[in-house]
Amino acid sequence: MLDLHNGRIFGGFGVFLIDAAAVLFLILAVTGVWMWARSRS
């Protein structure tokens, strides 16, 4: 289960893929909060 969560089950590319997905989720969260804050003002 840990290898699947880390992306190691897919080798080196899987780790990169999981890291890229994490960065995209962070960007999605930040832009969501930013858009929500803009709509409140």
PQR file with spaces between the fields and no chain letter, atoms N, CA, C, O and H, PARSE charges and radii, in Angstrom:
ATOM       1  N    MET     1       0.817   -1.188    0.000 -0.4000 1.5000
ATOM       2  CA   MET     1       0.000    0.000    0.000 -0.0000 2.0000
ATOM       3  C    MET     1       0.869    1.263    0.000  0.5500 1.7000
ATOM       4  O    MET     1       0.528    2.253   -0.647 -0.5500 1.4000
ATOM       5  N    LEU     2       1.974    1.224    0.717 -0.4000 1.5000
ATOM       6  CA   LEU     2       2.856    2.389    0.764 -0.0000 2.0000
ATOM       7  C    LEU     2       3.480    2.667   -0.603  0.5500 1.7000
ATOM       8  O    LEU     2       3.597    3.824   -1.009 -0.5500 1.4000
ATOM       9  H    LEU     2       2.250    0.419    1.243  0.4000 1.0000
ATOM      10  N    ASP     3       3.880    1.610   -1.313 -0.4000 1.5000
ATOM      11  CA   ASP     3       4.454    1.815   -2.643 -0.0000 2.0000
ATOM      12  C    ASP     3       3.435    2.418   -3.603  0.5500 1.7000
ATOM      13  O    ASP     3       3.791    3.240   -4.448 -0.5500 1.4000
ATOM      14  H    ASP     3       3.785    0.671   -0.984  0.4000 1.0000
ATOM      15  N    LEU     4       2.197    2.026   -3.485 -0.4000 1.5000
ATOM      16  CA   LEU     4       1.154    2.601   -4.328 -0.0000 2.0000
ATOM      17  C    LEU     4       0.946    4.074   -3.991  0.5500 1.7000
ATOM      18  O    LEU     4       0.775    4.899   -4.888 -0.5500 1.4000
ATOM      19  H    LEU     4       1.907    1.359   -2.798  0.4000 1.0000
ATOM      20  N    HIS     5       0.959    4.402   -2.717 -0.4000 1.5000
ATOM      21  CA   HIS     5       0.756    5.785   -2.281 -0.0000 2.0000
ATOM      22  C    HIS     5       1.929    6.670   -2.688  0.5500 1.7000
ATOM      23  O    HIS     5       1.725    7.831   -3.044 -0.5500 1.4000
ATOM      24  H    HIS     5       1.098    3.731   -1.988  0.4000 1.0000
ATOM      25  N    ASN     6       3.142    6.149   -2.642 -0.4000 1.5000
ATOM      26  CA   ASN     6       4.330    6.920   -3.016 -0.0000 2.0000
ATOM      27  C    ASN     6       4.513    7.032   -4.518  0.5500 1.7000
ATOM      28  O    ASN     6       5.229    7.913   -4.994 -0.5500 1.4000
ATOM      29  H    ASN     6       3.307    5.206   -2.353  0.4000 1.0000
ATOM      30  N    GLY     7       3.876    6.153   -5.263 -0.4000 1.5000
ATOM      31  CA   GLY     7       4.069    6.123   -6.695 -0.0000 2.0000
ATOM      32  C    GLY     7       5.213    5.218   -7.106  0.5500 1.7000
ATOM      33  O    GLY     7       5.517    5.113   -8.294 -0.5500 1.4000
ATOM      34  H    GLY     7       3.294    5.438   -4.877  0.4000 1.0000
ATOM      35  N    ARG     8       5.851    4.563   -6.152 -0.4000 1.5000
ATOM      36  CA   ARG     8       6.990    3.696   -6.467 -0.0000 2.0000
ATOM      37  C    ARG     8       6.567    2.448   -7.220  0.5500 1.7000
ATOM      38  O    ARG     8       7.408    1.779   -7.821 -0.5500 1.4000
ATOM      39  H    ARG     8       5.604    4.648   -5.187  0.4000 1.0000
ATOM      40  N    ILE     9       5.291    2.124   -7.200 -0.4000 1.5000
ATOM      41  CA   ILE     9       4.821    0.943   -7.922 -0.0000 2.0000
ATOM      42  C    ILE     9       5.007    1.117   -9.429  0.5500 1.7000
ATOM      43  O    ILE     9       5.071    0.130  -10.161 -0.5500 1.4000
ATOM      44  H    ILE     9       4.608    2.668   -6.712  0.4000 1.0000
ATOM      45  N    PHE    10       5.095    2.359   -9.896 -0.4000 1.5000
ATOM      46  CA   PHE    10       5.297    2.650  -11.315 -0.0000 2.0000
ATOM      47  C    PHE    10       6.736    3.019  -11.625  0.5500 1.7000
ATOM      48  O    PHE    10       7.032    3.418  -12.751 -0.5500 1.4000
ATOM      49  H    PHE    10       5.043    3.162   -9.301  0.4000 1.0000
ATOM      50  N    GLY    11       7.633    2.900  -10.669 -0.4000 1.5000
ATOM      51  CA   GLY    11       9.038    3.240  -10.881 -0.0000 2.0000
ATOM      52  C    GLY    11       9.289    4.728  -10.710  0.5500 1.7000
ATOM      53  O    GLY    11       8.533    5.426  -10.033 -0.5500 1.4000
ATOM      54  H    GLY    11       7.392    2.576   -9.754  0.4000 1.0000
ATOM      55  N    GLY    12      10.350    5.200  -11.327 -0.4000 1.5000
ATOM      56  CA   GLY    12      10.743    6.610  -11.190 -0.0000 2.0000
ATOM      57  C    GLY    12       9.707    7.565  -11.752  0.5500 1.7000
ATOM      58  O    GLY    12       9.491    8.649  -11.211 -0.5500 1.4000
ATOM      59  H    GLY    12      10.964    4.634  -11.877  0.4000 1.0000
ATOM      60  N    PHE    13       9.066    7.160  -12.841 -0.4000 1.5000
ATOM      61  CA   PHE    13       8.049    8.027  -13.433 -0.0000 2.0000
ATOM      62  C    PHE    13       6.847    8.176  -12.507  0.5500 1.7000
ATOM      63  O    PHE    13       6.225    9.238  -12.469 -0.5500 1.4000
ATOM      64  H    PHE    13       9.241    6.279  -13.280  0.4000 1.0000
ATOM      65  N    GLY    14       6.514    7.135  -11.765 -0.4000 1.5000
ATOM      66  CA   GLY    14       5.376    7.197  -10.844 -0.0000 2.0000
ATOM      67  C    GLY    14       5.589    8.196   -9.726  0.5500 1.7000
ATOM      68  O    GLY    14       4.659    8.898   -9.328 -0.5500 1.4000
ATOM      69  H    GLY    14       7.018    6.272  -11.795  0.4000 1.0000
ATOM      70  N    VAL    15       6.809    8.264   -9.216 -0.4000 1.5000
ATOM      71  CA   VAL    15       7.123    9.243   -8.164 -0.0000 2.0000
ATOM      72  C    VAL    15       6.947   10.649   -8.715  0.5500 1.7000
ATOM      73  O    VAL    15       6.370   11.511   -8.052 -0.5500 1.4000
ATOM      74  H    VAL    15       7.564    7.694   -9.539  0.4000 1.0000
ATOM      75  N    PHE    16       7.445   10.884   -9.931 -0.4000 1.5000
ATOM      76  CA   PHE    16       7.275   12.191  -10.566 -0.0000 2.0000
ATOM      77  C    PHE    16       5.797   12.498  -10.781  0.5500 1.7000
ATOM      78  O    PHE    16       5.360   13.630  -10.574 -0.5500 1.4000
ATOM      79  H    PHE    16       7.913   10.184  -10.469  0.4000 1.0000
ATOM      80  N    LEU    17       5.036   11.507  -11.188 -0.4000 1.5000
ATOM      81  CA   LEU    17       3.610   11.698  -11.439 -0.0000 2.0000
ATOM      82  C    LEU    17       2.855   12.058  -10.155  0.5500 1.7000
ATOM      83  O    LEU    17       2.004   12.947  -10.165 -0.5500 1.4000
ATOM      84  H    LEU    17       5.390   10.588  -11.356  0.4000 1.0000
ATOM      85  N    ILE    18       3.160   11.380   -9.068 -0.4000 1.5000
ATOM      86  CA   ILE    18       2.520   11.665   -7.788 -0.0000 2.0000
ATOM      87  C    ILE    18       2.905   13.064   -7.305  0.5500 1.7000
ATOM      88  O    ILE    18       2.057   13.794   -6.793 -0.5500 1.4000
ATOM      89  H    ILE    18       3.852   10.658   -9.060  0.4000 1.0000
ATOM      90  N    ASP    19       4.180   13.446   -7.462 -0.4000 1.5000
ATOM      91  CA   ASP    19       4.626   14.790   -7.075 -0.0000 2.0000
ATOM      92  C    ASP    19       3.930   15.859   -7.913  0.5500 1.7000
ATOM      93  O    ASP    19       3.517   16.891   -7.384 -0.5500 1.4000
ATOM      94  H    ASP    19       4.869   12.853   -7.878  0.4000 1.0000
ATOM      95  N    ALA    20       3.800   15.620   -9.209 -0.4000 1.5000
ATOM      96  CA   ALA    20       3.128   16.582  -10.084 -0.0000 2.0000
ATOM      97  C    ALA    20       1.652   16.711   -9.704  0.5500 1.7000
ATOM      98  O    ALA    20       1.105   17.814   -9.713 -0.5500 1.4000
ATOM      99  H    ALA    20       4.136   14.782   -9.639  0.4000 1.0000
ATOM     100  N    ALA    21       1.011   15.602   -9.374 -0.4000 1.5000
ATOM     101  CA   ALA    21      -0.389   15.650   -8.957 -0.0000 2.0000
ATOM     102  C    ALA    21      -0.536   16.437   -7.659  0.5500 1.7000
ATOM     103  O    ALA    21      -1.496   17.192   -7.501 -0.5500 1.4000
ATOM     104  H    ALA    21       1.455   14.706   -9.366  0.4000 1.0000
ATOM     105  N    ALA    22       0.399   16.271   -6.735 -0.4000 1.5000
ATOM     106  CA   ALA    22       0.348   17.010   -5.470 -0.0000 2.0000
ATOM     107  C    ALA    22       0.485   18.511   -5.710  0.5500 1.7000
ATOM     108  O    ALA    22      -0.227   19.306   -5.095 -0.5500 1.4000
ATOM     109  H    ALA    22       1.179   15.659   -6.864  0.4000 1.0000
ATOM     110  N    VAL    23       1.387   18.897   -6.593 -0.4000 1.5000
ATOM     111  CA   VAL    23       1.565   20.323   -6.910 -0.0000 2.0000
ATOM     112  C    VAL    23       0.297   20.873   -7.561  0.5500 1.7000
ATOM     113  O    VAL    23      -0.128   21.984   -7.243 -0.5500 1.4000
ATOM     114  H    VAL    23       1.965   18.252   -7.092  0.4000 1.0000
ATOM     115  N    LEU    24      -0.305   20.110   -8.461 -0.4000 1.5000
ATOM     116  CA   LEU    24      -1.534   20.571   -9.105 -0.0000 2.0000
ATOM     117  C    LEU    24      -2.678   20.717   -8.107  0.5500 1.7000
ATOM     118  O    LEU    24      -3.464   21.661   -8.197 -0.5500 1.4000
ATOM     119  H    LEU    24       0.041   19.208   -8.719  0.4000 1.0000
ATOM     120  N    PHE    25      -2.775   19.788   -7.157 -0.4000 1.5000
ATOM     121  CA   PHE    25      -3.809   19.899   -6.128 -0.0000 2.0000
ATOM     122  C    PHE    25      -3.589   21.124   -5.241  0.5500 1.7000
ATOM     123  O    PHE    25      -4.550   21.777   -4.835 -0.5500 1.4000
ATOM     124  H    PHE    25      -2.137   19.022   -7.084  0.4000 1.0000
ATOM     125  N    LEU    26      -2.326   21.437   -4.939 -0.4000 1.5000
ATOM     126  CA   LEU    26      -2.037   22.637   -4.153 -0.0000 2.0000
ATOM     127  C    LEU    26      -2.421   23.898   -4.923  0.5500 1.7000
ATOM     128  O    LEU    26      -2.996   24.826   -4.354 -0.5500 1.4000
ATOM     129  H    LEU    26      -1.545   20.906   -5.269  0.4000 1.0000
ATOM     130  N    ILE    27      -2.105   23.929   -6.205 -0.4000 1.5000
ATOM     131  CA   ILE    27      -2.476   25.082   -7.029 -0.0000 2.0000
ATOM     132  C    ILE    27      -3.992   25.211   -7.096  0.5500 1.7000
ATOM     133  O    ILE    27      -4.525   26.318   -7.014 -0.5500 1.4000
ATOM     134  H    ILE    27      -1.638   23.175   -6.667  0.4000 1.0000
ATOM     135  N    LEU    28      -4.683   24.101   -7.244 -0.4000 1.5000
ATOM     136  CA   LEU    28      -6.144   24.114   -7.282 -0.0000 2.0000
ATOM     137  C    LEU    28      -6.728   24.652   -5.976  0.5500 1.7000
ATOM     138  O    LEU    28      -7.680   25.431   -5.996 -0.5500 1.4000
ATOM     139  H    LEU    28      -4.251   23.202   -7.311  0.4000 1.0000
ATOM     140  N    ALA    29      -6.168   24.244   -4.856 -0.4000 1.5000
ATOM     141  CA   ALA    29      -6.653   24.717   -3.560 -0.0000 2.0000
ATOM     142  C    ALA    29      -6.403   26.215   -3.385  0.5500 1.7000
ATOM     143  O    ALA    29      -7.282   26.942   -2.923 -0.5500 1.4000
ATOM     144  H    ALA    29      -5.394   23.611   -4.839  0.4000 1.0000
ATOM     145  N    VAL    30      -5.209   26.674   -3.754 -0.4000 1.5000
ATOM     146  CA   VAL    30      -4.876   28.095   -3.601 -0.0000 2.0000
ATOM     147  C    VAL    30      -5.747   28.957   -4.499  0.5500 1.7000
ATOM     148  O    VAL    30      -6.252   29.990   -4.058 -0.5500 1.4000
ATOM     149  H    VAL    30      -4.495   26.083   -4.130  0.4000 1.0000
ATOM     150  N    THR    31      -5.933   28.554   -5.753 -0.4000 1.5000
ATOM     151  CA   THR    31      -6.765   29.354   -6.643 -0.0000 2.0000
ATOM     152  C    THR    31      -8.233   29.321   -6.218  0.5500 1.7000
ATOM     153  O    THR    31      -8.955   30.296   -6.426 -0.5500 1.4000
ATOM     154  H    THR    31      -5.523   27.716   -6.111  0.4000 1.0000
ATOM     155  N    GLY    32      -8.674   28.230   -5.636 -0.4000 1.5000
ATOM     156  CA   GLY    32     -10.051   28.168   -5.134 -0.0000 2.0000
ATOM     157  C    GLY    32     -10.278   29.141   -3.989  0.5500 1.7000
ATOM     158  O    GLY    32     -11.293   29.837   -3.951 -0.5500 1.4000
ATOM     159  H    GLY    32      -8.087   27.438   -5.468  0.4000 1.0000
ATOM     160  N    VAL    33      -9.340   29.190   -3.062 -0.4000 1.5000
ATOM     161  CA   VAL    33      -9.449   30.140   -1.947 -0.0000 2.0000
ATOM     162  C    VAL    33      -9.357   31.566   -2.464  0.5500 1.7000
ATOM     163  O    VAL    33     -10.071   32.449   -1.988 -0.5500 1.4000
ATOM     164  H    VAL    33      -8.516   28.624   -3.093  0.4000 1.0000
ATOM     165  N    TRP    34      -8.484   31.796   -3.435 -0.4000 1.5000
ATOM     166  CA   TRP    34      -8.322   33.134   -4.000 -0.0000 2.0000
ATOM     167  C    TRP    34      -9.617   33.588   -4.681  0.5500 1.7000
ATOM     168  O    TRP    34     -10.053   34.723   -4.488 -0.5500 1.4000
ATOM     169  H    TRP    34      -7.904   31.079   -3.821  0.4000 1.0000
ATOM     170  N    MET    35     -10.227   32.715   -5.468 -0.4000 1.5000
ATOM     171  CA   MET    35     -11.482   33.073   -6.145 -0.0000 2.0000
ATOM     172  C    MET    35     -12.607   33.279   -5.148  0.5500 1.7000
ATOM     173  O    MET    35     -13.435   34.172   -5.327 -0.5500 1.4000
ATOM     174  H    MET    35      -9.873   31.793   -5.625  0.4000 1.0000
ATOM     175  N    TRP    36     -12.650   32.466   -4.099 -0.4000 1.5000
ATOM     176  CA   TRP    36     -13.671   32.622   -3.068 -0.0000 2.0000
ATOM     177  C    TRP    36     -13.509   33.963   -2.344  0.5500 1.7000
ATOM     178  O    TRP    36     -14.493   34.654   -2.078 -0.5500 1.4000
ATOM     179  H    TRP    36     -11.977   31.740   -3.954  0.4000 1.0000
ATOM     180  N    ALA    37     -12.258   34.325   -2.026 -0.4000 1.5000
ATOM     181  CA   ALA    37     -12.006   35.589   -1.328 -0.0000 2.0000
ATOM     182  C    ALA    37     -12.349   36.786   -2.215  0.5500 1.7000
ATOM     183  O    ALA    37     -12.857   37.792   -1.722 -0.5500 1.4000
ATOM     184  H    ALA    37     -11.459   33.764   -2.242  0.4000 1.0000
ATOM     185  N    ARG    38     -12.078   36.687   -3.507 -0.4000 1.5000
ATOM     186  CA   ARG    38     -12.425   37.787   -4.420 -0.0000 2.0000
ATOM     187  C    ARG    38     -13.918   37.962   -4.551  0.5500 1.7000
ATOM     188  O    ARG    38     -14.392   39.089   -4.693 -0.5500 1.4000
ATOM     189  H    ARG    38     -11.665   35.869   -3.908  0.4000 1.0000
ATOM     190  N    SER    39     -14.681   36.868   -4.505 -0.4000 1.5000
ATOM     191  CA   SER    39     -16.129   36.970   -4.661 -0.0000 2.0000
ATOM     192  C    SER    39     -16.807   37.537   -3.408  0.5500 1.7000
ATOM     193  O    SER    39     -17.930   38.034   -3.487 -0.5500 1.4000
ATOM     194  H    SER    39     -14.295   35.953   -4.389  0.4000 1.0000
ATOM     195  N    ARG    40     -16.145   37.469   -2.274 -0.4000 1.5000
ATOM     196  CA   ARG    40     -16.730   37.987   -1.040 -0.0000 2.0000
ATOM     197  C    ARG    40     -16.582   39.482   -0.906  0.5500 1.7000
ATOM     198  O    ARG    40     -17.299   40.103   -0.122 -0.5500 1.4000
ATOM     199  H    ARG    40     -15.232   37.065   -2.210  0.4000 1.0000
ATOM     200  N    SER    41     -15.658   40.081   -1.659 -0.4000 1.5000
ATOM     201  CA   SER    41     -15.423   41.531   -1.504 -0.0000 2.0000
ATOM     202  C    SER    41     -16.171   42.345   -2.529  0.5500 1.7000
ATOM     203  O    SER    41     -16.077   43.572   -2.531 -0.5500 1.4000
ATOM     204  H    SER    41     -15.075   39.576   -2.296  0.4000 1.0000
